């Protein structure tokens, strides 16, 4: 119940973040809790580029697997 309520609030907060061109990330990166909300501050194209860069530098997906991309 708690996490479902937090998700509702997060959607509202990140909609405002997106409206004003903000970002969901801070100095330590996106993090697991913000992972589902990345699309609020990054376009599908940007996310595809991020995945492509990760694949180039980590083709075997051994560095932080599943932390940002599944």
Buried (B, 14 or more C-beta within 10 A) or exposed (E): EEEEEEEEEBEEBBEEBBEEEEEBEEEEEBEEEBBBBBEBBBEEEEBEEBEEEBEEEEEEEEEEEEEBBE
